[in-house]
Amino acid sequence: MGPIFNGLIFVILMALNLYKWIVIISALVSWVRPDPYNPVVRFLRGATEPVFYRVRRWLPFVFVGGVDLSPIVVIFAIIFLEIVIKGYVPMAMM
């Protein structure tokens, strides 16, 4: 059961890392007013806006002075999840 659990944890951590990069790229792209019909921009918005919307709805103060801080909140949440998941995995399994 150890290798299956180890593989599952590895996949979850890789998915969190990938989504963290998607959030970072989406935040950077939003600064330059991209073409909304570009497939990459549409993918980034489709992958991040539902999460950003929930964060904005849950924490109304994340939009401060014209700056949307929801990507930062999402990145901190992802980092927190990575730390928690790594904390539960025994070192011999990693």
Jmol script that loads the backbone (N, CA, C; Angstrom):
load data "model"
ATOM      1  N   MET A   1       0.821  -1.192   0.000  1.00  0.00           N
ATOM      2  CA  MET A   1       0.000   0.000   0.000  1.00  0.00           C
ATOM      3  C   MET A   1       0.862   1.252   0.000  1.00  0.00           C
ATOM      4  N   GLY A   2       2.093   1.164   0.430  1.00  0.00           N
ATOM      5  CA  GLY A   2       2.994   2.313   0.492  1.00  0.00           C
ATOM      6  C   GLY A   2       3.271   2.949  -0.858  1.00  0.00           C
ATOM      7  N   PRO A   3       3.630   2.179  -1.875  1.00  0.00           N
ATOM      8  CA  PRO A   3       3.899   2.797  -3.172  1.00  0.00           C
ATOM      9  C   PRO A   3       2.675   3.477  -3.793  1.00  0.00           C
ATOM     10  N   ILE A   4       1.500   2.915  -3.572  1.00  0.00           N
ATOM     11  CA  ILE A   4       0.283   3.536  -4.105  1.00  0.00           C
ATOM     12  C   ILE A   4       0.036   4.872  -3.413  1.00  0.00           C
ATOM     13  N   PHE A   5       0.161   4.885  -2.111  1.00  0.00           N
ATOM     14  CA  PHE A   5      -0.019   6.112  -1.346  1.00  0.00           C
ATOM     15  C   PHE A   5       1.029   7.150  -1.732  1.00  0.00           C
ATOM     16  N   ASN A   6       2.255   6.714  -1.886  1.00  0.00           N
ATOM     17  CA  ASN A   6       3.339   7.610  -2.283  1.00  0.00           C
ATOM     18  C   ASN A   6       3.081   8.193  -3.667  1.00  0.00           C
ATOM     19  N   GLY A   7       2.633   7.374  -4.585  1.00  0.00           N
ATOM     20  CA  GLY A   7       2.319   7.852  -5.925  1.00  0.00           C
ATOM     21  C   GLY A   7       1.166   8.832  -5.924  1.00  0.00           C
ATOM     22  N   LEU A   8       0.145   8.559  -5.129  1.00  0.00           N
ATOM     23  CA  LEU A   8      -0.993   9.468  -5.023  1.00  0.00           C
ATOM     24  C   LEU A   8      -0.573  10.820  -4.454  1.00  0.00           C
ATOM     25  N   ILE A   9       0.232  10.807  -3.420  1.00  0.00           N
ATOM     26  CA  ILE A   9       0.722  12.050  -2.832  1.00  0.00           C
ATOM     27  C   ILE A   9       1.561  12.817  -3.854  1.00  0.00           C
ATOM     28  N   PHE A  10       2.397  12.103  -4.601  1.00  0.00           N
ATOM     29  CA  PHE A  10       3.219  12.750  -5.622  1.00  0.00           C
ATOM     30  C   PHE A  10       2.352  13.430  -6.683  1.00  0.00           C
ATOM     31  N   VAL A  11       1.311  12.746  -7.130  1.00  0.00           N
ATOM     32  CA  VAL A  11       0.417  13.319  -8.153  1.00  0.00           C
ATOM     33  C   VAL A  11      -0.316  14.543  -7.606  1.00  0.00           C
ATOM     34  N   ILE A  12      -0.768  14.474  -6.374  1.00  0.00           N
ATOM     35  CA  ILE A  12      -1.465  15.617  -5.769  1.00  0.00           C
ATOM     36  C   ILE A  12      -0.526  16.810  -5.642  1.00  0.00           C
ATOM     37  N   LEU A  13       0.698  16.569  -5.195  1.00  0.00           N
ATOM     38  CA  LEU A  13       1.656  17.672  -5.056  1.00  0.00           C
ATOM     39  C   LEU A  13       2.022  18.263  -6.413  1.00  0.00           C
ATOM     40  N   MET A  14       2.151  17.435  -7.435  1.00  0.00           N
ATOM     41  CA  MET A  14       2.450  17.951  -8.769  1.00  0.00           C
ATOM     42  C   MET A  14       1.280  18.762  -9.322  1.00  0.00           C
ATOM     43  N   ALA A  15       0.057  18.315  -9.083  1.00  0.00           N
ATOM     44  CA  ALA A  15      -1.121  19.057  -9.535  1.00  0.00           C
ATOM     45  C   ALA A  15      -1.217  20.411  -8.831  1.00  0.00           C
ATOM     46  N   LEU A  16      -0.928  20.431  -7.536  1.00  0.00           N
ATOM     47  CA  LEU A  16      -0.930  21.706  -6.810  1.00  0.00           C
ATOM     48  C   LEU A  16       0.148  22.639  -7.342  1.00  0.00           C
ATOM     49  N   ASN A  17       1.321  22.098  -7.622  1.00  0.00           N
ATOM     50  CA  ASN A  17       2.408  22.913  -8.163  1.00  0.00           C
ATOM     51  C   ASN A  17       2.044  23.460  -9.543  1.00  0.00           C
ATOM     52  N   LEU A  18       1.455  22.631 -10.382  1.00  0.00           N
ATOM     53  CA  LEU A  18       1.031  23.081 -11.712  1.00  0.00           C
ATOM     54  C   LEU A  18      -0.021  24.180 -11.611  1.00  0.00           C
ATOM     55  N   TYR A  19      -0.996  24.004 -10.722  1.00  0.00           N
ATOM     56  CA  TYR A  19      -2.037  25.020 -10.583  1.00  0.00           C
ATOM     57  C   TYR A  19      -1.467  26.323 -10.016  1.00  0.00           C
ATOM     58  N   LYS A  20      -0.483  26.202  -9.153  1.00  0.00           N
ATOM     59  CA  LYS A  20       0.164  27.409  -8.621  1.00  0.00           C
ATOM     60  C   LYS A  20       0.793  28.205  -9.758  1.00  0.00           C
ATOM     61  N   TRP A  21       1.439  27.518 -10.698  1.00  0.00           N
ATOM     62  CA  TRP A  21       2.043  28.211 -11.841  1.00  0.00           C
ATOM     63  C   TRP A  21       0.985  28.784 -12.768  1.00  0.00           C
ATOM     64  N   ILE A  22      -0.138  28.098 -12.916  1.00  0.00           N
ATOM     65  CA  ILE A  22      -1.229  28.631 -13.725  1.00  0.00           C
ATOM     66  C   ILE A  22      -1.766  29.913 -13.111  1.00  0.00           C
ATOM     67  N   VAL A  23      -1.895  29.953 -11.797  1.00  0.00           N
ATOM     68  CA  VAL A  23      -2.356  31.161 -11.112  1.00  0.00           C
ATOM     69  C   VAL A  23      -1.358  32.303 -11.304  1.00  0.00           C
ATOM     70  N   ILE A  24      -0.072  32.003 -11.175  1.00  0.00           N
ATOM     71  CA  ILE A  24       0.956  33.035 -11.346  1.00  0.00           C
ATOM     72  C   ILE A  24       0.932  33.588 -12.768  1.00  0.00           C
ATOM     73  N   ILE A  25       0.868  32.717 -13.754  1.00  0.00           N
ATOM     74  CA  ILE A  25       0.849  33.160 -15.154  1.00  0.00           C
ATOM     75  C   ILE A  25      -0.423  33.950 -15.448  1.00  0.00           C
ATOM     76  N   SER A  26      -1.546  33.510 -14.902  1.00  0.00           N
ATOM     77  CA  SER A  26      -2.800  34.225 -15.105  1.00  0.00           C
ATOM     78  C   SER A  26      -2.736  35.630 -14.512  1.00  0.00           C
ATOM     79  N   ALA A  27      -2.141  35.756 -13.340  1.00  0.00           N
ATOM     80  CA  ALA A  27      -2.007  37.078 -12.719  1.00  0.00           C
ATOM     81  C   ALA A  27      -1.092  37.976 -13.551  1.00  0.00           C
ATOM     82  N   LEU A  28      -0.005  37.429 -14.057  1.00  0.00           N
ATOM     83  CA  LEU A  28       0.912  38.227 -14.873  1.00  0.00           C
ATOM     84  C   LEU A  28       0.268  38.650 -16.192  1.00  0.00           C
ATOM     85  N   VAL A  29      -0.476  37.737 -16.812  1.00  0.00           N
ATOM     86  CA  VAL A  29      -1.128  38.057 -18.084  1.00  0.00           C
ATOM     87  C   VAL A  29      -2.204  39.130 -17.889  1.00  0.00           C
ATOM     88  N   SER A  30      -2.846  39.134 -16.734  1.00  0.00           N
ATOM     89  CA  SER A  30      -3.910  40.114 -16.505  1.00  0.00           C
ATOM     90  C   SER A  30      -3.388  41.544 -16.434  1.00  0.00           C
ATOM     91  N   TRP A  31      -2.100  41.721 -16.233  1.00  0.00           N
ATOM     92  CA  TRP A  31      -1.529  43.073 -16.157  1.00  0.00           C
ATOM     93  C   TRP A  31      -1.395  43.733 -17.521  1.00  0.00           C
ATOM     94  N   VAL A  32      -1.393  42.955 -18.617  1.00  0.00           N
ATOM     95  CA  VAL A  32      -1.098  43.516 -19.938  1.00  0.00           C
ATOM     96  C   VAL A  32      -2.318  43.630 -20.847  1.00  0.00           C
ATOM     97  N   ARG A  33      -3.515  43.413 -20.333  1.00  0.00           N
ATOM     98  CA  ARG A  33      -4.748  43.505 -21.123  1.00  0.00           C
ATOM     99  C   ARG A  33      -4.681  42.635 -22.376  1.00  0.00           C
ATOM    100  N   PRO A  34      -4.656  41.332 -22.212  1.00  0.00           N
ATOM    101  CA  PRO A  34      -4.501  40.432 -23.361  1.00  0.00           C
ATOM    102  C   PRO A  34      -5.784  40.350 -24.193  1.00  0.00           C
ATOM    103  N   ASP A  35      -5.640  39.786 -25.359  1.00  0.00           N
ATOM    104  CA  ASP A  35      -6.776  39.540 -26.248  1.00  0.00           C
ATOM    105  C   ASP A  35      -7.677  38.487 -25.600  1.00  0.00           C
ATOM    106  N   PRO A  36      -8.938  38.811 -25.308  1.00  0.00           N
ATOM    107  CA  PRO A  36      -9.811  37.847 -24.621  1.00  0.00           C
ATOM    108  C   PRO A  36     -10.178  36.634 -25.470  1.00  0.00           C
ATOM    109  N   TYR A  37      -9.916  36.680 -26.775  1.00  0.00           N
ATOM    110  CA  TYR A  37     -10.242  35.553 -27.641  1.00  0.00           C
ATOM    111  C   TYR A  37      -9.061  34.614 -27.870  1.00  0.00           C
ATOM    112  N   ASN A  38      -7.915  34.945 -27.307  1.00  0.00           N
ATOM    113  CA  ASN A  38      -6.744  34.085 -27.418  1.00  0.00           C
ATOM    114  C   ASN A  38      -7.011  32.792 -26.635  1.00  0.00           C
ATOM    115  N   PRO A  39      -6.744  31.625 -27.225  1.00  0.00           N
ATOM    116  CA  PRO A  39      -7.033  30.360 -26.529  1.00  0.00           C
ATOM    117  C   PRO A  39      -6.271  30.195 -25.216  1.00  0.00           C
ATOM    118  N   VAL A  40      -5.047  30.686 -25.151  1.00  0.00           N
ATOM    119  CA  VAL A  40      -4.268  30.573 -23.909  1.00  0.00           C
ATOM    120  C   VAL A  40      -4.906  31.418 -22.820  1.00  0.00           C
ATOM    121  N   VAL A  41      -5.298  32.624 -23.161  1.00  0.00           N
ATOM    122  CA  VAL A  41      -5.935  33.518 -22.196  1.00  0.00           C
ATOM    123  C   VAL A  41      -7.271  32.933 -21.744  1.00  0.00           C
ATOM    124  N   ARG A  42      -8.019  32.371 -22.675  1.00  0.00           N
ATOM    125  CA  ARG A  42      -9.297  31.761 -22.319  1.00  0.00           C
ATOM    126  C   ARG A  42      -9.095  30.570 -21.382  1.00  0.00           C
ATOM    127  N   PHE A  43      -8.052  29.769 -21.628  1.00  0.00           N
ATOM    128  CA  PHE A  43      -7.758  28.646 -20.740  1.00  0.00           C
ATOM    129  C   PHE A  43      -7.386  29.140 -19.348  1.00  0.00           C
ATOM    130  N   LEU A  44      -6.500  30.143 -19.291  1.00  0.00           N
ATOM    131  CA  LEU A  44      -6.069  30.670 -18.000  1.00  0.00           C
ATOM    132  C   LEU A  44      -7.240  31.241 -17.210  1.00  0.00           C
ATOM    133  N   ARG A  45      -8.084  31.991 -17.872  1.00  0.00           N
ATOM    134  CA  ARG A  45      -9.251  32.559 -17.180  1.00  0.00           C
ATOM    135  C   ARG A  45     -10.227  31.470 -16.765  1.00  0.00           C
ATOM    136  N   GLY A  46     -10.429  30.514 -17.629  1.00  0.00           N
ATOM    137  CA  GLY A  46     -11.342  29.420 -17.287  1.00  0.00           C
ATOM    138  C   GLY A  46     -10.842  28.571 -16.128  1.00  0.00           C
ATOM    139  N   ALA A  47      -9.530  28.449 -16.016  1.00  0.00           N
ATOM    140  CA  ALA A  47      -8.946  27.624 -14.952  1.00  0.00           C
ATOM    141  C   ALA A  47      -8.843  28.366 -13.622  1.00  0.00           C
ATOM    142  N   THR A  48      -8.777  29.711 -13.663  1.00  0.00           N
ATOM    143  CA  THR A  48      -8.535  30.446 -12.426  1.00  0.00           C
ATOM    144  C   THR A  48      -9.719  31.282 -11.941  1.00  0.00           C
ATOM    145  N   GLU A  49     -10.537  31.786 -12.842  1.00  0.00           N
ATOM    146  CA  GLU A  49     -11.612  32.695 -12.421  1.00  0.00           C
ATOM    147  C   GLU A  49     -12.621  32.063 -11.460  1.00  0.00           C
ATOM    148  N   PRO A  50     -13.011  30.786 -11.613  1.00  0.00           N
ATOM    149  CA  PRO A  50     -13.934  30.227 -10.607  1.00  0.00           C
ATOM    150  C   PRO A  50     -13.354  30.247  -9.193  1.00  0.00           C
ATOM    151  N   VAL A  51     -12.070  29.970  -9.074  1.00  0.00           N
ATOM    152  CA  VAL A  51     -11.425  29.995  -7.750  1.00  0.00           C
ATOM    153  C   VAL A  51     -11.288  31.436  -7.264  1.00  0.00           C
ATOM    154  N   PHE A  52     -10.861  32.340  -8.153  1.00  0.00           N
ATOM    155  CA  PHE A  52     -10.739  33.743  -7.775  1.00  0.00           C
ATOM    156  C   PHE A  52     -12.086  34.310  -7.341  1.00  0.00           C
ATOM    157  N   TYR A  53     -13.162  33.938  -8.038  1.00  0.00           N
ATOM    158  CA  TYR A  53     -14.497  34.425  -7.704  1.00  0.00           C
ATOM    159  C   TYR A  53     -14.893  33.995  -6.294  1.00  0.00           C
ATOM    160  N   ARG A  54     -14.622  32.745  -5.973  1.00  0.00           N
ATOM    161  CA  ARG A  54     -14.962  32.259  -4.622  1.00  0.00           C
ATOM    162  C   ARG A  54     -14.149  32.978  -3.553  1.00  0.00           C
ATOM    163  N   VAL A  55     -12.881  33.234  -3.840  1.00  0.00           N
ATOM    164  CA  VAL A  55     -12.050  33.956  -2.875  1.00  0.00           C
ATOM    165  C   VAL A  55     -12.562  35.383  -2.708  1.00  0.00           C
ATOM    166  N   ARG A  56     -12.901  36.041  -3.813  1.00  0.00           N
ATOM    167  CA  ARG A  56     -13.418  37.411  -3.744  1.00  0.00           C
ATOM    168  C   ARG A  56     -14.741  37.467  -3.001  1.00  0.00           C
ATOM    169  N   ARG A  57     -15.574  36.465  -3.183  1.00  0.00           N
ATOM    170  CA  ARG A  57     -16.862  36.433  -2.502  1.00  0.00           C
ATOM    171  C   ARG A  57     -16.691  36.152  -1.013  1.00  0.00           C
ATOM    172  N   TRP A  58     -15.731  35.294  -0.691  1.00  0.00           N
ATOM    173  CA  TRP A  58     -15.502  34.905   0.699  1.00  0.00           C
ATOM    174  C   TRP A  58     -14.754  35.986   1.469  1.00  0.00           C
ATOM    175  N   LEU A  59     -13.792  36.632   0.821  1.00  0.00           N
ATOM    176  CA  LEU A  59     -13.006  37.702   1.440  1.00  0.00           C
ATOM    177  C   LEU A  59     -13.169  38.978   0.618  1.00  0.00           C
ATOM    178  N   PRO A  60     -14.121  39.812   0.963  1.00  0.00           N
ATOM    179  CA  PRO A  60     -14.374  40.991   0.129  1.00  0.00           C
ATOM    180  C   PRO A  60     -13.240  42.017   0.133  1.00  0.00           C
ATOM    181  N   PHE A  61     -12.325  41.924   1.058  1.00  0.00           N
ATOM    182  CA  PHE A  61     -11.247  42.908   1.134  1.00  0.00           C
ATOM    183  C   PHE A  61     -10.076  42.587   0.204  1.00  0.00           C
ATOM    184  N   VAL A  62     -10.146  41.520  -0.586  1.00  0.00           N
ATOM    185  CA  VAL A  62      -9.016  41.164  -1.441  1.00  0.00           C
ATOM    186  C   VAL A  62      -8.892  42.078  -2.651  1.00  0.00           C
ATOM    187  N   PHE A  63      -9.876  42.937  -2.878  1.00  0.00           N
ATOM    188  CA  PHE A  63      -9.794  43.909  -3.972  1.00  0.00           C
ATOM    189  C   PHE A  63      -9.541  45.261  -3.327  1.00  0.00           C
ATOM    190  N   VAL A  64      -8.251  45.587  -3.118  1.00  0.00           N
ATOM    191  CA  VAL A  64      -7.859  46.774  -2.363  1.00  0.00           C
ATOM    192  C   VAL A  64      -7.234  47.792  -3.300  1.00  0.00           C
ATOM    193  N   GLY A  65      -7.791  48.966  -3.357  1.00  0.00           N
ATOM    194  CA  GLY A  65      -7.202  50.058  -4.129  1.00  0.00           C
ATOM    195  C   GLY A  65      -7.031  49.749  -5.598  1.00  0.00           C
ATOM    196  N   GLY A  66      -7.949  49.012  -6.189  1.00  0.00           N
ATOM    197  CA  GLY A  66      -7.849  48.682  -7.603  1.00  0.00           C
ATOM    198  C   GLY A  66      -6.950  47.501  -7.914  1.00  0.00           C
ATOM    199  N   VAL A  67      -6.407  46.867  -6.890  1.00  0.00           N
ATOM    200  CA  VAL A  67      -5.527  45.712  -7.078  1.00  0.00           C
ATOM    201  C   VAL A  67      -6.242  44.473  -6.538  1.00  0.00           C
ATOM    202  N   ASP A  68      -6.333  43.466  -7.369  1.00  0.00           N
ATOM    203  CA  ASP A  68      -6.968  42.209  -6.976  1.00  0.00           C
ATOM    204  C   ASP A  68      -5.937  41.314  -6.303  1.00  0.00           C
ATOM    205  N   LEU A  69      -6.159  41.036  -5.031  1.00  0.00           N
ATOM    206  CA  LEU A  69      -5.214  40.210  -4.275  1.00  0.00           C
ATOM    207  C   LEU A  69      -5.631  38.742  -4.205  1.00  0.00           C
ATOM    208  N   SER A  70      -6.694  38.368  -4.911  1.00  0.00           N
ATOM    209  CA  SER A  70      -7.148  36.972  -4.841  1.00  0.00           C
ATOM    210  C   SER A  70      -6.106  35.974  -5.353  1.00  0.00           C
ATOM    211  N   PRO A  71      -5.285  36.293  -6.383  1.00  0.00           N
ATOM    212  CA  PRO A  71      -4.243  35.328  -6.752  1.00  0.00           C
ATOM    213  C   PRO A  71      -3.246  35.063  -5.618  1.00  0.00           C
ATOM    214  N   ILE A  72      -2.939  36.087  -4.849  1.00  0.00           N
ATOM    215  CA  ILE A  72      -2.004  35.905  -3.726  1.00  0.00           C
ATOM    216  C   ILE A  72      -2.624  35.004  -2.669  1.00  0.00           C
ATOM    217  N   VAL A  73      -3.910  35.208  -2.390  1.00  0.00           N
ATOM    218  CA  VAL A  73      -4.599  34.363  -1.413  1.00  0.00           C
ATOM    219  C   VAL A  73      -4.623  32.919  -1.891  1.00  0.00           C
ATOM    220  N   VAL A  74      -4.879  32.706  -3.178  1.00  0.00           N
ATOM    221  CA  VAL A  74      -4.911  31.349  -3.730  1.00  0.00           C
ATOM    222  C   VAL A  74      -3.528  30.704  -3.656  1.00  0.00           C
ATOM    223  N   ILE A  75      -2.490  31.457  -3.979  1.00  0.00           N
ATOM    224  CA  ILE A  75      -1.129  30.913  -3.919  1.00  0.00           C
ATOM    225  C   ILE A  75      -0.767  30.546  -2.484  1.00  0.00           C
ATOM    226  N   PHE A  76      -1.105  31.401  -1.522  1.00  0.00           N
ATOM    227  CA  PHE A  76      -0.842  31.069  -0.118  1.00  0.00           C
ATOM    228  C   PHE A  76      -1.606  29.819   0.315  1.00  0.00           C
ATOM    229  N   ALA A  77      -2.834  29.670  -0.161  1.00  0.00           N
ATOM    230  CA  ALA A  77      -3.612  28.473   0.179  1.00  0.00           C
ATOM    231  C   ALA A  77      -2.971  27.215  -0.417  1.00  0.00           C
ATOM    232  N   ILE A  78      -2.481  27.327  -1.638  1.00  0.00           N
ATOM    233  CA  ILE A  78      -1.816  26.177  -2.274  1.00  0.00           C
ATOM    234  C   ILE A  78      -0.540  25.817  -1.513  1.00  0.00           C
ATOM    235  N   ILE A  79       0.248  26.816  -1.154  1.00  0.00           N
ATOM    236  CA  ILE A  79       1.469  26.556  -0.389  1.00  0.00           C
ATOM    237  C   ILE A  79       1.129  25.917   0.955  1.00  0.00           C
ATOM    238  N   PHE A  80       0.080  26.392   1.611  1.00  0.00           N
ATOM    239  CA  PHE A  80      -0.353  25.807   2.874  1.00  0.00           C
ATOM    240  C   PHE A  80      -0.730  24.337   2.688  1.00  0.00           C
ATOM    241  N   LEU A  81      -1.498  24.038   1.628  1.00  0.00           N
ATOM    242  CA  LEU A  81      -1.870  22.644   1.360  1.00  0.00           C
ATOM    243  C   LEU A  81      -0.652  21.770   1.090  1.00  0.00           C
ATOM    244  N   GLU A  82       0.316  22.304   0.340  1.00  0.00           N
ATOM    245  CA  GLU A  82       1.536  21.537   0.077  1.00  0.00           C
ATOM    246  C   GLU A  82       2.275  21.220   1.365  1.00  0.00           C
ATOM    247  N   ILE A  83       2.360  22.176   2.254  1.00  0.00           N
ATOM    248  CA  ILE A  83       3.059  21.957   3.526  1.00  0.00           C
ATOM    249  C   ILE A  83       2.310  20.932   4.376  1.00  0.00           C
ATOM    250  N   VAL A  84       0.992  21.042   4.429  1.00  0.00           N
ATOM    251  CA  VAL A  84       0.194  20.096   5.213  1.00  0.00           C
ATOM    252  C   VAL A  84       0.332  18.679   4.652  1.00  0.00           C
ATOM    253  N   ILE A  85       0.246  18.554   3.332  1.00  0.00           N
ATOM    254  CA  ILE A  85       0.355  17.220   2.721  1.00  0.00           C
ATOM    255  C   ILE A  85       1.736  16.638   2.960  1.00  0.00           C
ATOM    256  N   LYS A  86       2.770  17.448   2.801  1.00  0.00           N
ATOM    257  CA  LYS A  86       4.129  16.943   3.043  1.00  0.00           C
ATOM    258  C   LYS A  86       4.338  16.600   4.509  1.00  0.00           C
ATOM    259  N   GLY A  87       3.637  17.270   5.414  1.00  0.00           N
ATOM    260  CA  GLY A  87       3.760  16.983   6.840  1.00  0.00           C
ATOM    261  C   GLY A  87       3.152  15.652   7.230  1.00  0.00           C
ATOM    262  N   TYR A  88       2.163  15.188   6.495  1.00  0.00           N
ATOM    263  CA  TYR A  88       1.518  13.928   6.819  1.00  0.00           C
ATOM    264  C   TYR A  88       2.201  12.719   6.194  1.00  0.00           C
ATOM    265  N   VAL A  89       3.079  12.968   5.257  1.00  0.00           N
ATOM    266  CA  VAL A  89       3.753  11.861   4.583  1.00  0.00           C
ATOM    267  C   VAL A  89       5.033  11.525   5.357  1.00  0.00           C
ATOM    268  N   PRO A  90       5.191  10.277   5.761  1.00  0.00           N
ATOM    269  CA  PRO A  90       6.437   9.902   6.447  1.00  0.00           C
ATOM    270  C   PRO A  90       7.637  10.123   5.519  1.00  0.00           C
ATOM    271  N   MET A  91       8.746  10.512   6.105  1.00  0.00           N
ATOM    272  CA  MET A  91       9.949  10.817   5.328  1.00  0.00           C
ATOM    273  C   MET A  91      10.462   9.603   4.547  1.00  0.00           C
ATOM    274  N   ALA A  92      10.218   8.407   5.041  1.00  0.00           N
ATOM    275  CA  ALA A  92      10.680   7.209   4.347  1.00  0.00           C
ATOM    276  C   ALA A  92       9.926   7.001   3.046  1.00  0.00           C
ATOM    277  N   MET A  93       8.715   7.562   2.942  1.00  0.00           N
ATOM    278  CA  MET A  93       7.917   7.382   1.748  1.00  0.00           C
ATOM    279  C   MET A  93       8.236   8.425   0.683  1.00  0.00           C
ATOM    280  N   MET A  94       8.788   9.539   1.040  1.00  0.00           N
ATOM    281  CA  MET A  94       9.069  10.608   0.077  1.00  0.00           C
ATOM    282  C   MET A  94      10.307  10.320  -0.659  1.00  0.00           C
TER     283      MET A  94
END
end "model"
wireframe off; spacefill off
backbone 0.3
color backbone group
